[in-house]
């Protein structure tokens, strides 16, 4: 399915979540599948299209992996009976949302490869920019692909490098020297759990510990859910190997200087759960700070500050704290809307936005409203929400956005479309304000992003077109995905 089709079936023009990865190795030999399930549950916001778990028993036949994956949410795919069949003390799990290409069961993760050295289980969050070249290289040497995801390209390269490497982690390092782009990886070998992060640190990955078990996860909230203690983040460019013999081993040979790091700023603005810490920075505090900055830089007289659920709520609170304008709730979100729903036909009166959100008339009627949202992509959703507030009796609607305007596409895993489809491309803020029907509109200033992210190195490519690495000549997002 092409990119524009997927955006239409999504029913809105909002950004979509990323993938989530979770791995566990219990040195005491306990089964890990149910714990991985709950860890993935905490990461469900990062992907709702498909999910999977693969486990192995390190005390059983070497290389035997049992896995289950399918389209749907975790509670739709995994029953207690199914989890009971997944016996093993080491495992990896994945929740997926694809940035491009088809959404099929074949593309669900984790991937499990059987090869001459044994088996590999792999879960990947990210997007490679040189996947087509690597894929063609493999195809012309006899590789047969079962999926259309770049994660399989990574798995093949690790397997091939393993033939000439002393260890799995060495093979992962050799593969990382070939792949370019954004990735956090969890690799399960018969006796080791390996975590790896791209040298720029686009995608998050952290380490946890509970009793005699170790964890790798996209976000710290997943560690909290399973009662694990946060140990530290995997560094950009680092490979960590977890084994009973040596605990946590670290290979930092691919690490680059901190000033070159390029974490995805949308982890802090939108993707991550507010109760997570990404590279030591509180996501909640980052969003509060973004709201404070908006109030400092773009003040307005109003009666109530509200957030568009969920990611706009923290920034709205920050705006309220800084401005002194009361913070309130203007929207009721339908929590039973899952991955998608049957979108009404074009001529129907029902709005897909109204299915997800409804306005509390009593909260907004007769008031001047400051509405905070995390982003504007095409502008259709923002326009509908502004219209809903006016219909409910709001006298004024002032929109504030906790990110700068999108002007360029993203090639590293965030669902930012081609610039021609972005409302901010070629338009002034005043023109956008008129298009969405707001009384005023202001974005977070780009120079505020660094402070918002605690001074860490971040990627700003979708805002200014200056990417941390050379982007591909063509837009490959319709062919390869995470």
N, C-alpha and C positions, 0 to 999 in steps of 0.2 A: 504494500500500500504506500502510495506516495505521501510526502510530508504534508501537503496541503489537505489531502483527504483526511489524514488522521486528526488534524487540528479541527476540522469540521465535525467529525464524529465525536470529538471530545466535548463539543457543545459550548466551549468558551475559547477565548484567546489567551488564557492564562498559561504561565509556564507549567511544565510537567515535571514530576519528581525524577530523581535519579535512581540508580540501582543501589541496593544494600547488600553487604556481604557479612557473613558471620561464620567463624570457625571455632572449634573447641577440641582440646586434647585432654582427656582425663587420665593422668598417670596412674591412678588407682584402679583403672580398668572398668569403671562404670559406663553404662550406656549413655550416649550424649544426644541422641536424636530429639528427645523431648525438650531438653534445654536449648538446643539449637532452634527448635520451633518457637520457643518463647523469646529467644533473642531476635529472631526474624520478625516476630510479632511487633516488637518495639521499633523495628525498621520498616514496617509496612507502608509508612508514609513515603518512602523512597521508591516504591514500585508496587503497582497493583495489577499488572498484566499477567504475571506468572510467578511461580515460586518453586523451589526444590531443595532437597536435602540429600546428601550423599555421605555414607558412613562406612567405616572399615574397622575390623577387629584386629588390633595389632598382635593379639595372642593367637589368632586363628590362622587360616591359610593366607600366606603372604600375597598381597595384591588383590584379594577379594573385596569388592566394593558393592554395597547394596544402596540403591538410590531410588528416589521417587520424585517426580516433578510433573507439573501440569499447568494449564492456563487457569487463572483465577486467584482469589485471595487465599491466604493461608488456611483460614477456617473452612474454606470451600474444598481445598485440595486434600488436607490432612485430617484424617479421623484418628481417634485413639487406637483403633485396630491397625491402621496403616503405620502409625508411629511405632507400634509394638513389633512390627516386622523389621524395623531398621535397627539392627543390633550392631553395636560397635563403640569403641572408646575414643575414636578420632573421627571428626567429620567436618563438613563445610556446608553452608546453606546460602541461599540467594533469593532475593526478591527483585523483580525486574520491571523496568519500564524502558522501552526502546526509544532512542532518539530518532530512528529512521528505519525503513524497511518493514518487513512483515512481522506480525505478532502471532507466532505459531508455537505449538508445543515443541517442535524440533529446536527452536531457538531458546527454549527455557534452559536455565542453568540450575545447578552446577553441571559442567561438562565432565564426563568420565572417559579417559583414554586408556585403552589397553595397548601396550607396545612392548618391544623386546625386553626392556628393563623392568617391566611390571605394569603398574597402573598409576594414573594421575587423576585427581579430582581438582577442578579449578572453578573458582568464582571470581568474576571480574566486574568492577565498576569503572566506567570510563569510556573513552572513545579514541581510537588510534587514527592518526592522519595519514599514515603510510600503509594502511591495511590492504588496499588494492594491489600495490606493488608486491608486498609480502605474500599475498594470497596467490598471485599469478606465478611468482617464483616457485611456490610449493606445488601448484598444479602442474607446472611443466617438469617437475621431478617426480610426478606420480601420485601426489596426494589427492585423496578423494574427500571432499567436504560434505558433511551431513547437515550443516547449518549455513546461514548467511551472516553470522555474527563475527565480529573481529576477535572475540574471545577465543574462537576455535583456531584462529591464526596464531594467537599467543600460545595456546596449548600445544599445537604442532611444533612450534619453534622450541619450546622447552623440551619436548620429547626428543626432537632431533639433536639438540645440544647435549642432552643427557648421554647420548651414545659415546661422546668424547669427553665427558666430564666425570670427575671422581665422585661428585655428590649432586643431589638434586638442586641444592641451593646454588651451586656453581653453574648449573644449567640454566637456572632462572636468571642469574646475573648475565650470562652470555646472551640469552634471549632479549633481556632488557636493553642491551647495547644495539639491538637491531630495531626494536619497535620504537615508534615515536608518537607522542601524544599524551593523553591523560589516562592513568590507570592506578587503581589499587587492586592488588591480587591476593587471594588466599589459595595456596596450593597444598593439597593433601597428598602425601606420598605414603607408602606402606608403614613408615615408622617416624615420619616427621610432619609437622605443620609449619608451613612457610608463609610469611607475609611479605609483600613487596609493594613499594610505592614509587611512582614515577619521580624523576629527579626534580621536577618543578613543584611537586606536592599538590597538584590540582585536586585530587580526590583524597578524602580523609581516611585514616586507618589507625586504630588504637589497640593497645594490648591490655588485657585484664587477667586477674588471677583470683581463684576461689578454692580454698583448701589446696588440693593437689592437682587442680585442673587449671589450664591456661586457655585464654580466649583471644581472638582477633575479631574486631568489629568495626563497621563504618562509623558508628557514633557511640559515645559514652553512655547514652541513655539505654542502649542494649545491654551494656555491662551492669547497669543499675538494676535492670529488670530481672536478671538471672542471679543477682546477689553477688556479683563479682566486684573486686576492688580494682579501680583503675591503676595501672602501672605506669604507662607513658604512651605517647604517640609514636608510631613508626615514623621516622624522619623521612623527608623527601629524598629519594634516591637510595634509601636503606632497604636491605633484605634482612629479615629476622627469621631465625630457625628455632623452632621449639621442639625439644626432645627430652625424654626422661633422663638421659645420660648427662646432658649439658645445660638443661633449662633453656634460657633465652640466649642465643648467640646472635651477634650482630656483624653484618658486613656493610660498611659504609663507603665502599670504593666508588659507588656511583653518585654519592652525595655531591651537590654543588653548593657554592656560597649562598648564604641566606638571602643576600640582596637580589639574587636571581630567582628566588622562589615565586611561584605564581598560583597560590591557592585560589580556588573558585570563590569569588566574593559572595556568590549566591548561597553558599552554605550558611553564611551568617545572615543574609537578608531573607532567605526563603526556604531553602531545602531542608536544613537540619531542624530537628525538634528543639524548641527553646530550652529544654532541660539538658541539652548536650553541651559539651565543651569540645571545640575543634582546635587542636594544637594549643591547648591551654587557655583559650579565650572562650568565655561564656557567651553562647549564642543569645541568651536572654538579654544580657547586658549590652551586647552589640546592637540589638534591635531597639532597646531603650535609648541608647546613645544616638542612633539614627533619628529617632523621633525628637530628641532634644535638639539635634542639629537643625532639623526642619523648622522647629519653633524659633530657634535663634536666627536662622537665615531667611525664613519666609513666614513672618508672623502675620496674623490676621485677627480681626475682632470677630468673636463667635461665642455661642452659648454652650456648645457641646463638642467634644472630640470623640470620634468613633473610629474603630478599625474594621476593615473588611476581613472576616475570618478566613484562616486562622492567623496567618503570618503578619497581617496588619495590626493585630491587637497590641503586641508589645510596643511597636513604634508609636501607636496612638497613645499608649500610656506614657511613653517618654515625652511626647509632644505636650500632653496635659501637665505633667510634672514641671516641665520647663516654662510653659505659658501661663499656668494657673487656671486655664479653662477646664471645667469639670470633664472627667472621662466617663463615658457611658456606653451602653450597648444599644446598637441600632438595628442589628440583624439577628435573626434566628436562622441557624444553619441546619439543614436536613441531614442529620448524621447517618441516615440509612441510604444515602446515595453513595454507592461504592465506586468501582472502577469507571463505570459508564452507565448509561441508561438509554432507553429508546428515545431518540430525539424526535420531537413532534415535526410533522411535515412543515415545509416552509410557509404554507398558507395558514397553518394553525395559529390560533391566538396564544397558545401556551408558549412561554419563554423558557428555554433551558436554564437560564439564570434563575428564574423564579422557582424552578424545581429545587434548586440548591439553597437559595437564600430568600428570606422574606423580611420585610421591614417592620419594625415595631413602631406603629403610628404614634402611640402614646409618648414615645421617647423623642421623636423628631418633630412633631407637628408644631408649627409656629416658631421654630428655632433656626438659628444660623449654625450650620453643621460644618465642622472640619472632618473630612473623611480621609483616613490614611490607608493606603494600599502599598504593596511591595513593588509593583511594577505596572507598566502599561505596555502591552505588546502591539496588538492591532488597534485596540481602543474600543472594540465593540462591547466587551463586557463592562468596561468602565462607563461607557455611555448608558448602558442599560441600568446600571446600579444608580447612577446620578438621577436618571429618570424615575426610578422607583422611589428614591428619597423625595423627590419633588411631588410625586403622586401622593405620598404619605403626608404631605403638608409642610415639608421643610421650606423655610423662607429663602435660605441661601445654602449653597453647597460649594465648599472650598476644598479642592482635592490636593492632597500632598502625597508624594511618592517617595518611599524610603530607598530609592536607588536612582542613579542618573538615567537619562533617556537612553533606550536601546537604539544604536545607530548602525551596528555591524552584527553579522551572524556569529554564532559560536561554533567552533569545530571540535570542542573538547568535552562534549557530553551534556551541555545545557541546551534546552529546546528553544533557542533563539533563531527564528527563520531568516531567510534572505532579506537583505536590507530593504528591498522594494516592498516587502510586506509589512514593514515596521511603520507605525503611525508617525514616529518621530523623524523618520528619514525624509529630509527635504522640507520639513515644516518647522515653524517657530513654536515655542511654548504657547503663545497666544492663539495660534491657529489650532493647535491640539485642544486647548481649552474650549474653543468654540465648537469643535467637532464633537466633544463628549458632553457638552451642555453644562459645564461647571461655571461658577461665578469667578473662580480663580484657580490656577494650577501652578504648582511648583514641585521641582524634583530635588532630591538630595544632590548637593554639589559633589563633583567627582573628587575634589581635593579632601573631602571628609572621609573617604573610604578607608584610607590607611589608618587613621585614628580609630575608626569604628572597628577595624579588625585587629586592634591591639598592636599596631605597628608591624604586623607580619607582612611578608611579601605576598601580593595578591595579583590576580589577572584582571585587567581592565579592558580586554580586547573588544568586548561587545559594546563598550561605551566610546572608545576612542580609536578603534581599528589598529592599535599597536599590540600585536600578539607576542607572547613570550617566545614563540618559535615561528618559523615561516609557515603560514597556512598552506593547505593544498591548493593547487592551481584551479581545480574545479570543486564544486560542492559535492562531496561523496556521501552525504548523509542519507541519501535515498537508497544507497547500496549496502552500506555496512553499518552495523549498530552494536551497542553493547547489550 
